[in-house]
Amino acid sequence: MDSKLKRICILGSMGVILLVAVLVLYANPAPRGGGQGTGQPTPKPQSQDIIYDEYGQRIGSDLSAFLEDATFFNPEENTWLEQKLEEQSRLSLVVTSVERDLRIQVVDYQGKPVEGQSFLVELGDQGEYRDLDQDGVLYIGGLSSGEYYVSLQEVEGYKVPVNPTRVQVKDKVEYVFIDDISLLMKTEEDIDAQAEDTGVQEAEEDSDKSEIKKLQTPTSNTTVGIDVSKWNREIDWEKVKAAGVDFAIIRAGYRGSSTGSLVVDPYFVANIKGASMAGVKVGVYFFTQAIDEVEAVEEASMVLELVREYNLDYPIFIDTEGAGGNGRADGLSVEERTLVCEAFCRTVENAGGEAGVYASRNWYYNRIDTGRLENYCIWLAEYRSVPLYEGFYHMWQYTSKGKIDGIEGNVDMNISYMGR
């Protein structure tokens, strides 16, 4: 090809390119005069607030965000992940005092007791104490009142508090609700229920077989009801209400007769919700195995915590009776048992509740100083057609062998003289 022909080809190619460029410009004219081109408004980008979480991470879709993350391709520099892992391994101490004692609870980042570790704590110049049963709770009694400092020793795999926890040991028991009582509460999955739930109805031994086993007819100044616990299993509360039951006293829980664990009755929530929804008035009771006032305050605090969400129409009762002869509280003296009942009731009342005591005729006569409990609601258990008990009482449990539609098996039946 000669040079003249080459020049013609080059000029032709440039002409084609120029023509294409002109066509493109004509089809897409540049905006003029405030963005007006072909008469159609130019779309404006929509503004959107960008929200970030507490760790500086953007909330919402941002598919290119990883390009701005310097740690995306380098896990060793991911401080957010390190922070999370450190947080989950951090331990804290919850320390409380009721009377010349300390209860020390080792809790995780969620506030739950940490189990499976033999924690070692140091109590100032009092020495060291070890969590031998590895339940995350240590109890130290017999202390003098005053200020103490509690430290948790290093534990492999955990971060312990750097500074000691300061706490004031109380000189005398205060009948007030324990804020962190929920940390001590257990379910029956945590314990051996067969060994712990061993309450015995003392009224059975005192019965003369003349007891009435049907639901009584209410009068102008009496109402009729039942009391229930896990032993009654599932209950059809609509049928119970239709059968004529006005009220139900529901067991909230019990203290284990062997270990002293605070245990929630597995049917408590279902019973109190079911009864309330059916229009049955409710109260609650707690089977005590407290051996002193400190434990009685714990028991009352547990019940107060459990009923926080519910409206009660009847009192909160402490159920004081035997546990088969081998219970941890079976050997209490009259004075000790009376102090337990008083501490329970005073704690309930100081929290704004109404308190009462449940016991058999024999226990009111021989196991507690009933005269010191007259300011509380007295609930008598005596299984005969006419009670022999000569003291004053507000409620009478007249049988443990009642039958009623909606409950399979026997059920305790009661008459209330409280005018409710």
WODA-V345550 format. One record per backbone hydrogen bond with DSSP energy under -1.0 kcal/mol. CO is the residue of the C=O (numbers start at 1). NH is the residue of the N-H. E is the energy in kcal/mol with one decimal. If there is no record, write none. Layout:
# WODA-V345550
co=CO nh=NH e=E
co=CO nh=NH e=E
This chain:
# WODA-V345550
co=2 nh=6 e=-1.8
co=3 nh=7 e=-2.2
co=4 nh=8 e=-1.7
co=5 nh=9 e=-2.2
co=6 nh=10 e=-2.4
co=7 nh=11 e=-2.5
co=8 nh=12 e=-2.1
co=9 nh=13 e=-2.3
co=10 nh=14 e=-2.3
co=11 nh=15 e=-2.0
co=12 nh=16 e=-2.0
co=13 nh=17 e=-2.1
co=14 nh=18 e=-2.5
co=15 nh=19 e=-2.4
co=16 nh=20 e=-2.2
co=17 nh=21 e=-2.2
co=18 nh=22 e=-2.2
co=19 nh=23 e=-2.2
co=20 nh=24 e=-2.2
co=21 nh=25 e=-2.3
co=22 nh=26 e=-2.2
co=23 nh=27 e=-2.0
co=24 nh=28 e=-1.6
co=32 nh=36 e=-1.9
co=36 nh=32 e=-2.6
co=51 nh=59 e=-3.5
co=53 nh=56 e=-2.1
co=57 nh=53 e=-3.0
co=62 nh=65 e=-2.2
co=64 nh=67 e=-1.6
co=65 nh=68 e=-1.7
co=69 nh=72 e=-1.5
co=71 nh=74 e=-1.0
co=74 nh=77 e=-2.1
co=75 nh=78 e=-1.8
co=77 nh=79 e=-1.7
co=78 nh=82 e=-1.7
co=79 nh=83 e=-2.6
co=80 nh=84 e=-2.1
co=81 nh=85 e=-2.4
co=82 nh=86 e=-2.4
co=83 nh=87 e=-2.3
co=84 nh=88 e=-2.0
co=87 nh=90 e=-1.2
co=89 nh=159 e=-2.6
co=92 nh=107 e=-2.4
co=94 nh=105 e=-2.5
co=96 nh=103 e=-2.7
co=100 nh=143 e=-2.3
co=102 nh=140 e=-2.9
co=103 nh=96 e=-2.0
co=104 nh=138 e=-3.1
co=105 nh=94 e=-2.5
co=106 nh=114 e=-2.6
co=107 nh=92 e=-2.3
co=108 nh=111 e=-2.1
co=112 nh=108 e=-2.4
co=117 nh=119 e=-1.5
co=119 nh=131 e=-2.8
co=120 nh=153 e=-2.7
co=121 nh=129 e=-2.8
co=122 nh=151 e=-2.4
co=123 nh=126 e=-2.8
co=127 nh=123 e=-3.0
co=129 nh=121 e=-2.9
co=130 nh=132 e=-1.6
co=134 nh=116 e=-2.6
co=136 nh=106 e=-2.7
co=138 nh=104 e=-3.2
co=140 nh=102 e=-2.4
co=146 nh=169 e=-3.4
co=148 nh=167 e=-2.5
co=149 nh=124 e=-1.0
co=150 nh=165 e=-3.2
co=151 nh=122 e=-2.8
co=155 nh=158 e=-2.0
co=159 nh=91 e=-2.9
co=165 nh=150 e=-2.8
co=167 nh=148 e=-2.9
co=169 nh=146 e=-1.7
co=170 nh=100 e=-3.5
co=174 nh=176 e=-2.3
co=178 nh=181 e=-1.6
co=180 nh=183 e=-1.8
co=181 nh=184 e=-2.1
co=186 nh=264 e=-2.5
co=187 nh=190 e=-1.8
co=192 nh=196 e=-1.6
co=193 nh=197 e=-2.8
co=196 nh=198 e=-1.4
co=196 nh=257 e=-2.2
co=200 nh=202 e=-1.0
co=201 nh=204 e=-1.3
co=223 nh=416 e=-2.9
co=224 nh=246 e=-2.8
co=224 nh=247 e=-1.1
co=225 nh=414 e=-2.9
co=226 nh=249 e=-2.4
co=228 nh=251 e=-2.4
co=229 nh=232 e=-1.7
co=230 nh=233 e=-1.6
co=235 nh=237 e=-1.1
co=236 nh=240 e=-1.9
co=237 nh=241 e=-2.6
co=238 nh=242 e=-2.1
co=239 nh=243 e=-1.6
co=240 nh=245 e=-1.6
co=241 nh=244 e=-1.6
co=246 nh=281 e=-2.3
co=247 nh=226 e=-1.8
co=248 nh=283 e=-1.9
co=249 nh=228 e=-1.6
co=250 nh=285 e=-1.9
co=252 nh=265 e=-2.0
co=253 nh=287 e=-1.9
co=254 nh=263 e=-3.0
co=257 nh=328 e=-1.7
co=261 nh=256 e=-3.1
co=262 nh=186 e=-3.0
co=263 nh=254 e=-2.4
co=265 nh=268 e=-2.0
co=267 nh=271 e=-2.5
co=268 nh=272 e=-2.8
co=269 nh=273 e=-2.2
co=270 nh=274 e=-2.3
co=271 nh=275 e=-2.7
co=272 nh=276 e=-1.7
co=273 nh=277 e=-2.4
co=274 nh=278 e=-1.4
co=275 nh=280 e=-2.7
co=276 nh=279 e=-1.2
co=281 nh=248 e=-2.5
co=282 nh=313 e=-2.9
co=282 nh=314 e=-2.1
co=283 nh=250 e=-2.7
co=284 nh=317 e=-2.8
co=285 nh=252 e=-2.8
co=286 nh=319 e=-3.2
co=287 nh=255 e=-1.9
co=292 nh=296 e=-1.6
co=293 nh=297 e=-2.3
co=294 nh=298 e=-1.7
co=295 nh=299 e=-2.4
co=296 nh=300 e=-2.5
co=297 nh=301 e=-2.4
co=298 nh=302 e=-2.3
co=299 nh=303 e=-2.0
co=300 nh=304 e=-2.5
co=301 nh=305 e=-2.1
co=302 nh=306 e=-2.1
co=303 nh=307 e=-2.2
co=307 nh=310 e=-1.9
co=315 nh=284 e=-1.6
co=316 nh=356 e=-1.9
co=317 nh=286 e=-1.8
co=318 nh=358 e=-2.7
co=319 nh=288 e=-2.0
co=322 nh=200 e=-2.5
co=327 nh=330 e=-1.3
co=329 nh=332 e=-1.5
co=333 nh=337 e=-2.6
co=334 nh=338 e=-2.2
co=335 nh=339 e=-2.3
co=336 nh=340 e=-1.8
co=337 nh=341 e=-2.2
co=338 nh=342 e=-2.7
co=339 nh=343 e=-2.7
co=340 nh=344 e=-2.3
co=341 nh=345 e=-2.4
co=342 nh=346 e=-2.8
co=343 nh=347 e=-2.0
co=344 nh=348 e=-2.0
co=345 nh=349 e=-2.5
co=346 nh=350 e=-2.6
co=348 nh=353 e=-2.6
co=349 nh=352 e=-1.9
co=354 nh=316 e=-3.1
co=355 nh=377 e=-2.1
co=356 nh=318 e=-2.2
co=357 nh=379 e=-2.8
co=358 nh=320 e=-2.3
co=359 nh=381 e=-1.8
co=360 nh=364 e=-2.5
co=361 nh=365 e=-1.8
co=362 nh=366 e=-2.8
co=363 nh=367 e=-2.0
co=363 nh=368 e=-1.4
co=368 nh=370 e=-1.4
co=369 nh=372 e=-1.6
co=370 nh=373 e=-2.0
co=373 nh=376 e=-2.0
co=377 nh=357 e=-2.8
co=378 nh=394 e=-2.6
co=378 nh=395 e=-1.8
co=379 nh=359 e=-1.8
co=380 nh=397 e=-3.6
co=381 nh=361 e=-1.3
co=382 nh=384 e=-1.2
co=394 nh=417 e=-3.0
co=395 nh=380 e=-2.8
co=396 nh=415 e=-2.1
co=397 nh=382 e=-1.9
co=399 nh=413 e=-2.1
co=402 nh=411 e=-1.3
co=404 nh=407 e=-1.7
co=406 nh=236 e=-2.5
co=411 nh=402 e=-1.8
co=412 nh=227 e=-1.1
co=413 nh=398 e=-1.4
co=413 nh=399 e=-1.0
co=414 nh=225 e=-2.2
co=415 nh=396 e=-2.5
co=416 nh=223 e=-1.7
